[in-house]
Amino acid sequence: MYSDEDLDGAVAAGALRAEAVAAFRAHMEKVRATPVVDEEHFRLVNSFNDIFVAIAGMLVLIAVGWIAGTMERNLTGVAVAATAWGLAEFFTRKRRMALPSILFLLAFTGGIFAALMPTGNILSGKFGMQIAVAAAVAAGFTWLHWRRFRVPITVAAGAAALIGVAVGLLIAVTPDLLKWMNAILFAAGIAVFVFAMYWDFSDPLRQTRRADVAFWLHLLAAPLIVHPVFTLFGLLSKDVEVGGAMVVMLLYVIMAAIALIIDRRALMVSALVYVLAAISAVLEKFGAVGVNVALTALLIGSALLMLSAFWHISRSRVVSCLPDAWQGKLPPLR
């Protein structure tokens, strides 16, 4: 299975003619009855070998971390990060395997952060500064990883690390800011969403790695935005009222509209768990104990399937209401 980026690379290398690739894309649009731009492609598994290598690689990383931890606790993160980089040199840089590349990147960044992760009172300014330093170092090494391997999820991982820097610095300034954590996370989510749109606007046809980068940023932005809002309204507790459930649905409808406009289903998926939890709590409150989760899944699942079936029609109607200047920056309509 080859991505749009692989096809463009083949054209650049002279292996395929640009006209042939364009004709192939037009043919696939007719076969699938959907534009390529609306498929929201991102590479995860090219073949079962990706899964095989991912499992084997994780076993190696766990073993290396375990062995290093028996010698010195602080060596665990360093050993995992170094091993993940070494594995990426072959499986990412040479073999260009999707799923292993993602796992090795996460292990690398997580290992760096874990190696510097402080212990102690989380309400102390010193702890906050140590968190900021650890996140800053992780962000720096993540940038080096991006320069070397160009794995799309790397940018999202770096953005998460920078959020850790900001949170750590705020805690270092005044531990009382912990009570404003939801507001901080919400602001961070909005910033990540804007950053994701920057990458999306640079590739509206979704044919390069930049679209993949935007996909992972949207996946990061959604929970950062949704979680603080739901927490503010007490929608994640077992005491959710009917009014709270209506707020949940309204928020999700707004997110669905935004997802339609920018053509990003990932924005809805990463916020889905919060909706399921809140509605399930309401159903349980009304006596649907035991089947509340099933009923919630049935309702939300059916609604999402309907939206998927009529995605292009719904999107056309929503986007056509926007100014022409906005429409020109969005993925083209069917």
C-alpha positions in Angstrom: 0.0 0.0 0.0 1.4 3.4 -1.1 0.6 6.8 0.2 0.1 10.0 -1.8 3.5 11.1 -0.7 5.0 7.9 -2.1 3.3 8.6 -5.4 4.6 12.1 -5.5 8.1 10.8 -4.7 7.8 8.4 -7.6 6.9 11.3 -9.9 9.9 13.3 -8.6 12.2 10.3 -9.2 10.9 9.8 -12.7 9.5 6.4 -12.0 6.0 7.5 -12.8 4.6 10.3 -15.0 2.5 13.0 -13.3 -0.3 12.4 -15.7 -0.5 8.7 -14.8 -0.6 9.5 -11.1 -3.3 12.1 -11.6 -5.3 9.6 -13.6 -4.8 6.9 -10.9 -6.1 9.3 -8.2 -9.2 10.2 -10.4 -9.8 6.5 -10.9 -9.7 5.8 -7.2 -12.1 8.6 -6.5 -14.6 7.0 -8.8 -14.1 3.6 -7.3 -14.5 4.8 -3.8 -17.2 7.3 -4.7 -15.3 9.8 -2.6 -12.6 12.4 -3.2 -9.1 11.5 -2.2 -8.8 14.7 -0.2 -11.8 13.6 2.0 -10.3 10.2 2.9 -8.1 11.8 5.6 -5.3 9.5 4.9 -2.5 8.8 7.4 -0.2 5.9 7.4 -0.4 3.5 10.3 0.1 0.0 8.9 1.5 -0.8 5.5 1.5 -4.6 6.0 1.4 -7.1 8.8 5.2 -6.7 9.0 4.6 -3.3 10.6 2.7 -5.0 13.5 5.3 -7.7 13.7 8.1 -5.2 14.0 6.1 -3.0 16.4 5.5 -6.0 18.8 9.2 -7.1 18.6 10.4 -3.5 19.0 8.3 -2.9 22.1 9.5 -6.2 23.7 13.1 -5.0 23.1 12.4 -1.5 24.6 10.7 -3.0 27.7 13.5 -5.4 28.2 16.2 -2.7 27.8 14.4 -0.4 30.2 13.9 -3.2 32.7 17.6 -4.2 32.7 18.8 -0.6 32.9 16.4 0.0 35.8 18.0 -2.8 37.8 21.3 -1.0 37.6 20.2 2.6 38.1 16.6 4.0 38.0 17.6 7.1 36.1 19.2 5.0 33.4 15.9 3.5 32.3 14.7 6.5 30.3 18.1 7.1 28.7 18.4 3.4 27.7 14.9 3.3 26.2 15.5 6.6 24.3 18.8 5.5 22.9 17.5 2.1 21.9 14.4 3.7 20.2 16.7 6.1 18.2 18.8 3.1 17.1 15.8 1.1 16.0 14.5 4.2 14.1 17.7 4.4 12.2 16.8 1.2 10.4 13.0 0.8 10.6 12.1 4.4 10.1 14.9 6.0 8.1 15.6 3.0 5.8 12.4 0.8 5.8 9.9 3.7 6.3 7.6 1.6 8.5 4.7 3.5 9.8 3.5 1.9 13.1 7.0 1.1 14.4 8.1 4.6 13.6 5.3 6.0 15.7 6.0 3.7 18.7 9.8 4.4 18.5 9.2 8.2 18.5 6.9 8.0 21.5 9.4 5.7 23.3 12.2 8.1 22.5 10.4 11.3 23.7 8.9 9.5 26.7 12.3 8.1 27.6 14.0 11.5 27.6 11.3 13.0 29.7 11.3 10.1 32.2 15.0 10.3 32.6 14.7 13.8 33.9 11.3 13.4 35.6 11.5 14.9 39.1 10.1 13.5 42.4 8.8 15.4 45.3 6.0 17.8 46.2 4.1 18.7 43.0 2.9 21.9 44.6 6.5 23.3 45.1 8.0 25.8 42.8 11.1 23.6 42.5 9.1 20.7 41.2 7.5 23.0 38.6 10.9 24.2 37.4 12.2 20.7 37.1 9.1 19.7 35.1 9.8 22.6 32.8 13.4 21.7 32.3 12.6 18.0 31.6 9.9 19.0 29.1 12.2 21.5 27.4 14.9 18.9 27.0 12.4 16.4 25.7 11.1 19.0 23.2 14.7 19.7 22.1 15.5 16.1 21.5 12.1 15.6 19.8 13.1 18.4 17.4 16.3 16.6 16.6 14.3 13.4 15.9 12.1 15.4 13.5 15.1 16.7 11.7 16.5 13.2 11.3 13.4 11.0 10.6 10.4 13.3 9.8 7.8 11.1 11.4 4.5 13.1 11.3 3.5 12.5 14.9 6.8 14.1 16.1 5.4 17.6 15.8 2.5 16.7 18.0 4.8 15.1 20.5 7.0 18.2 20.5 3.9 20.4 21.0 2.9 18.3 24.0 6.4 18.7 25.4 6.2 22.5 25.0 2.9 22.5 26.8 4.7 20.7 29.6 7.3 23.5 29.7 4.6 26.1 30.0 2.7 24.3 32.8 6.0 23.7 34.7 7.0 27.3 34.5 3.6 28.4 35.7 3.7 26.1 38.6 7.2 27.3 39.4 6.0 30.9 39.4 3.1 30.2 41.7 1.7 26.8 42.8 -1.7 28.4 43.2 -2.0 28.3 39.4 -2.8 24.6 39.7 -6.4 25.6 40.3 -6.3 27.3 36.9 -5.0 24.2 35.2 -8.1 23.6 33.2 -8.0 27.1 31.8 -4.3 26.6 30.9 -5.0 23.3 29.2 -7.9 24.8 27.2 -5.7 27.7 26.0 -3.0 25.2 25.1 -5.6 23.2 23.1 -6.7 26.3 21.2 -3.0 27.0 20.4 -2.4 23.5 19.2 -5.6 23.6 17.0 -4.4 26.9 15.4 -1.0 25.3 14.8 -2.7 22.3 13.2 -4.7 24.6 10.9 -1.4 26.2 9.8 -0.2 22.8 8.6 -3.6 22.0 7.0 -3.7 25.3 5.1 -0.3 24.6 3.7 -1.6 21.4 2.0 -5.4 21.7 1.4 -5.3 18.7 -1.1 -3.9 16.4 1.7 -1.1 15.0 -0.5 2.0 15.5 1.5 3.4 14.7 5.0 2.2 18.1 6.2 -1.4 16.7 6.2 -0.3 13.8 8.4 1.4 16.3 10.8 -1.9 18.2 11.0 -3.8 15.0 11.7 -1.8 14.2 14.8 -2.0 17.8 16.0 -5.8 17.8 15.7 -5.8 14.5 17.7 -3.9 16.2 20.4 -5.9 19.5 20.4 -9.3 17.9 20.8 -8.9 16.4 24.3 -7.0 19.5 25.5 -10.0 21.6 24.5 -12.8 19.2 25.6 -11.6 17.9 28.9 -11.3 21.3 30.7 -14.8 22.4 29.4 -16.4 19.1 30.5 -14.7 19.3 33.9 -15.8 22.9 34.4 -19.5 21.9 33.9 -19.0 18.8 36.1 -19.9 16.6 33.2 -17.4 13.8 34.0 -18.9 13.0 37.4 -21.6 10.5 38.2 -24.0 13.3 39.2 -24.6 14.5 35.7 -28.1 16.0 35.2 -30.2 16.1 32.0 -29.1 19.7 31.5 -25.5 18.6 31.7 -26.1 16.0 29.1 -27.6 18.6 26.8 -24.5 20.7 27.2 -22.4 17.7 26.3 -24.4 17.1 23.1 -24.3 20.8 22.2 -20.5 20.9 22.6 -20.1 17.8 20.5 -22.4 19.2 17.8 -20.2 22.3 17.7 -17.1 20.1 17.4 -18.8 18.1 14.6 -19.6 21.3 12.7 -15.9 22.4 13.0 -14.8 18.9 11.9 -17.0 19.2 8.9 -15.7 22.6 7.9 -12.0 21.6 8.2 -12.7 18.0 7.0 -11.0 16.4 10.1 -12.8 13.5 11.7 -9.9 13.1 14.1 -11.2 16.2 16.0 -14.4 14.3 16.8 -12.8 10.9 17.6 -10.4 12.1 20.2 -13.3 13.9 22.0 -15.6 10.9 21.8 -14.6 9.3 25.1 -15.8 12.3 27.1 -19.3 12.3 25.4 -19.6 8.5 26.0 -18.8 8.9 29.7 -21.2 11.7 30.3 -24.2 10.3 28.5 -23.6 6.9 30.1 -23.7 8.5 33.5 -27.0 10.1 32.6 -28.6 6.9 31.4 -27.4 5.1 34.6 -29.0 7.9 36.6 -32.4 7.1 34.9 -32.1 3.5 35.8 -30.4 2.0 32.7 -27.8 0.3 34.9 -26.0 -2.5 33.2 -27.0 -1.4 29.7 -26.1 2.2 30.0 -22.8 1.8 28.2 -24.4 -0.3 25.5 -27.2 2.2 24.9 -24.7 5.1 24.8 -22.5 3.2 22.3 -25.6 2.4 20.1 -26.8 6.0 20.1 -23.4 7.7 19.4 -22.3 4.9 17.1 -25.4 5.2 15.0 -25.2 9.0 14.8 -21.5 8.8 13.7 -22.3 6.2 11.0 -25.0 8.4 9.6 -22.7 11.4 9.6 -20.0 9.3 7.8 -22.5 8.1 5.2 -23.6 11.7 4.4 -20.3 13.4 5.2 -19.8 15.0 1.8 -23.4 16.3 1.5 -23.3 17.7 5.1 -19.9 19.2 4.5 -21.0 20.8 1.3 -24.0 22.5 2.9 -22.0 23.8 5.9 -18.9 25.0 3.9 -21.1 26.7 1.2 -22.4 29.0 3.9 -18.9 30.3 4.6 -17.2 33.3 2.9 -15.4 32.5 -0.4 -12.1 33.6 1.1 -12.5 30.9 3.8 -13.6 28.3 1.4 -10.5 28.8 -0.7 -8.2 27.8 2.2 -10.2 24.6 3.0 -10.0 21.2 1.4 -12.1 21.4 -1.8 -15.7 20.1 -1.8 -16.7 17.1 -3.7 
